[in-house]
Amino acid sequence: MNETDIPILKRTYDLYKLFHEYRKIIPKQDRFTVYERSENVILDVLECFLEAGYSKSTHKLALLEKASVKLNALRFFIRLLKDTRSLDAKKYLALQTLIDEIGRMLGGWIRSTGR
């Protein structure tokens, strides 16, 4: 299997790249708290998708459900960045659009795994 064979992995990779671009505009007091935590969650989700892509079906569902919980936490953290005005509405919308797309893809993957 190649990482490009998993579309959700590519979209999450794109999410991380976009999120990383925003690092320089995040106020310093938020950069090392909620921003850094959000960045780690994105990396955790990427890791879950990579592991799930290589896992047997018995372990795959647990990894996908873990990724789903982390993705929901990420939604919350991104909204917190917007509400604290660390992130403007346009950037928030760009991130949430990608997160929503990843969420839909993840839901499909979970359903196809046999939930």
N, C-alpha and C positions, 0 to 999 in steps of 0.2 A: 504494500500500500504506500502511496505517495501522499504527502500532506495536501497536495493540490486536488486530490481525489475527494476531499471532504470540504464541500462549499462552506459549511458553518465555520470551519477553522479559518478559511480565508477571510470571511467577514469579521471574525473576532480579531484577527491579525490587523485588519484595516481599522477596527475600532481602537486597538492599542496605538497604532500609528497616529491617528487623529488625536487621541487623548494625550499622547506624548507631545504633540505640537503645541497644545494648550498650556503646557507646563510653564513656559516663560511668562504667561500673562496672569497666572494665579498668584495672588498676594502671598508673600513669604510666610505669614502666620498660618495660612491654610495649606501651603504646599507640603508641609511636613506633618499634617494631621489627616484631614479627610481626603485630600487629593492623593497623598501617598497610599492611604488605605484603599482608595478606589483603584489606583494603579495595580496594587497587589491583587485585588479581587479579579481584575481583568486577566492578569497572568495566571491566577488560579483556574479561571474558567478555561483559558487556553490549554492549560495542562490537563484538565479533566477531558476536554475534547480529544487531545492527542492520545491519552490513555484509553479512552473509550473506542477510538478508532482501531486500536491494536488489541483490545480485550475480547474475550469470549463473551457470548451473550449473557451469561449468568452474572458477570461482574459489570457489564456494560450499563445495565439499567441503573445500578447504584451510582455509577459515575455521572450519568446523565442527570439523575435527580439531584445529586450534589451540585452540579453545574447550574441547575435551575434555581436552587436556593441562593447560590452566589450571585446569579444574574439578577435576582430580585433585590438582593442587598445592594448591588451596584446601582440599580434604578434609584433606590432610596438615597444613596450617597451622592449621586449626580444631582438629584433634586435638592439635596442639602447644599451643595455647592452653588446652585442657582439662587436658592433662598437666602443664602448669606452674601450674595452678590459677588462671589468669587468667580462666577462664570456668568456671562451675559446670556440673554434669552436665545439668541441666534446659535451660539455654541452649544447651549443646553439642548436645543431642538435637534441639532445635527447628531449629537451623541445619543439622545433618546431614540431617534429614528433608527440608528444602527442597532441599538440594544433591542428595540422592538422587533426588528427583522431577525436578529439572532434568536430572540425568544420564540418567534413563530417557527423558525427552522428547528430549534431544539424540541419544541412540542411535537413536530412531525417525526423527528428522530425517536423520541420517547414512544410515540404511538406505534411506530414501525417495529420497535424492539419488542413489543408485546406486553405493554402495560395493562 
